[in-house]
């Protein structure tokens, strides 16, 4: 019987390297693929997803595992979708999470299509998440065994036809075990540091990136209280995040925090800690992993940022791929442009963009 063919999305990091090694060990016919993504001119050496060093590491791992390795040029499609999504979000006064768009359009559409065209039945990544098949045959995503590394939040965008081809070999292991496995396999990536921040920022502050690529959205404007009183000037809405306290440079007898950003008026609204919490949000572009919208409201744990702790809420599906989320207690740091992702115990149900 011929082996099942799987393409592993490789990054030159330890997780995707171990994913490839595990699948080879399990008897799959493994091929490594790496994406060459867009970088600002002159910063190609610093884009952590595809630096020459990362590419050399991935190629070396593929050589050690004796698997084919291909590099796919995704510079144009990445810039048009992910980088533009990032810029458009800030232009709307939001704080976008471009990793969501990257997973939806680049990894699980663009790269998956390349994998399928190569004759692969599956595509695997080094994401910390678990996949299972329900009794009715539907594919489900569970949080990783290692909750501190769980990446299910950024995969709420996946649909059933994508999940049907998805494998996540490292989600069953704690991170220290993955590093131990890498050493056991003799992989050069065993001690490679985890990547942080957005790849195309190349280690720079996002504000500097906006200054270089969309300086028009950094126009100064008024800072007002929740009652509309003008109390100062901001230096561009994109420079601020919801819940921010430091760097406002306001004279006030009590600490003030960013409550919201009004893009149409180019106004930054600030208030006290008591004014910061939100009891409800509306999410747009909601994706239900099951492929079916729930018929009625349900209780869930909701995560409103990648690194946030889940909070209890009532989730009500609405028309037009929207959902209302009513929190049991006011939630801080509810930020337009981030995702609200819904869980029941270990099971991830779906999510959408906070609008």
Secondary structure, 3 states (H helix, E strand, C coil): CCCCEEEEECCCCHHHHHHHHHHHHCCCEEEEEEEECCCCCCCCCCCCCCCHHHHHHHHHHHHHHCCEEEEEECHHHHHHHHHHHHHHHHHCCCCCCHHHHHHHHHHHHHHHHHHHHCCCCEEECCCCEEEEECCCCCEEEEECCCHHHCCHHHHCCCCHHHHCCEECHHHHCCHHHHHHHHHHCCCCCCCCCCCCCCHHHCCCCHHHHHHHHCHHHCCCEEEEECCCCEEEEECCHHHCCCCCCCCCCCCCCCCCEEEEEECCCCEEEEECHHHCCEEEEEEEEEEECCCCCCCCCEEEEEECCCCCCCEEEEEEEECCCEEEEEEEEEECCCCCCCEEEEEECCEEEEEEEEC
